[in-house]
């Protein structure tokens, strides 16, 4: 089953060659969830595998990203030891969302003030700035 979340890339780590055929790269992802008047901040360690390791190369920490991932869990029984459980968030797609309000609505042009008009606004002997 596939899931999707929007959050912030907090930290990224180098790729690690685990076996001859398996390479992985971890990163830390923060997701804010609001339920009613309460906010829950969730921080996850996520994993990229093999050819997906390069997905975060060009993304700077602090950037809002959308991740698509599969949730995996494993039970590990080692004889004579306590049973251990592992959960992995295997990310297979990352997008940096585009703010549609910025792309559809250009900012109005700023009024240009000529330098001579600035000096006209100052009273003689007044050292204050005109703005």
N, C-alpha and C positions, 0 to 999 in steps of 0.2 A: 504494500500500500504506500502511496506517495503523499507527502505533506508539503505545505508551503508556509513560510513565515517571513515577515519583514522585521528587520532589526538593524543593529549596528555592528560592523566589523571592529572588534576591540583589539585583537592581536592576531598575528599570523606567524607561523613557524616555518622553518625550512622543510623541504621534502626529505623523507627518510626511505632509503631502499631497504625494505624488510627482508625480502627474499629475491631471488633472481627474477621472478615474475611479478612481484608485488611491491609497489611504491606507495607511500601515503604522505599526506601533508595535513597537519592539524591547524585549526584556527578557533578563536574564541568569538562567540556570537552572543549579543545581548538583545533580548526581546522583551518589550513592555506589554503587559496584558492588563486591561482595565475591566474590572467586574464591579458594576455599580459605582460606588464612590471610592473603591479601593484599587490601588495599582500594584501589580505583582511584577517585579523585575526578575526575569529569568536569564541566567548566564549558562551557555552551553559550550562544551568542547565538541566541535564538529570535525569530520574527517573527509578529505578528498582522496580519491584513489586513482592510481595509475595515470592515464591521460588527462584526468580531471585536475591534477595537482596544479596546473598552470592557471586555473580559473581566477585565482586571486592575485596573480602576479602584478597586475596594473592597478589594483584597487588599494587605495590608501586606508590606513586605520582611521576610524572615526566616520567612515562613509556608511550611509544607509544602503542596505542591500536586501534583496529578496532572495531567499534560498529555497530550492526544491530538494527534498531529501526523502530517503527511506529510513525507517527506524528498525534497527536490528537488535536482537538480544540473544545471548548465548549462556547456557549453563555449563559450568566446568566442574567435573567431579574428579578430584585427584585422590587416589587411595590413601586413607589415613589422614586426610585433611578435610577441613570444612568445605562444603560446596560453595562455589563462587559464581556470581552472576555478573555478566558484562552487558552493557547497553552501548550501542553506537549510533550516531547520527551520520549516515552516509550521504553526503551532499553530492548531487549530480548536475545541478544547474545553479548559477548565480547570475542575477541581473542587478544592475544599478538603476533604480527607477528614475524616470525623468519627470521633473515637476512640470505638469502640463500648464499650470498657471504662468510659469515663466516662458515657456515656448510659444504659447498662444497669444499672450499679451505683452507686447514690447513696452518697455518703460517709456513714458513720455519724455521727449527731449528736454534736457535741462536748459534753462535760460542762460545764455552766455552774457557775462558782465565784462565790458571792456575795461581795461586798466584805468583809462582816464575818468570813467564814471565813478570808480571807487574813490579816487582822490577828491572828486567834487563833493562826495558825501561827508568828508571829514572837515570839521571846523578847523580853522587855522590854529595851530598850536595844540590841537587835540591829538593825543597819542592812542586813543582807543581804536579798536578795530571796527570796521563798518558792518560787521555781522555779529 
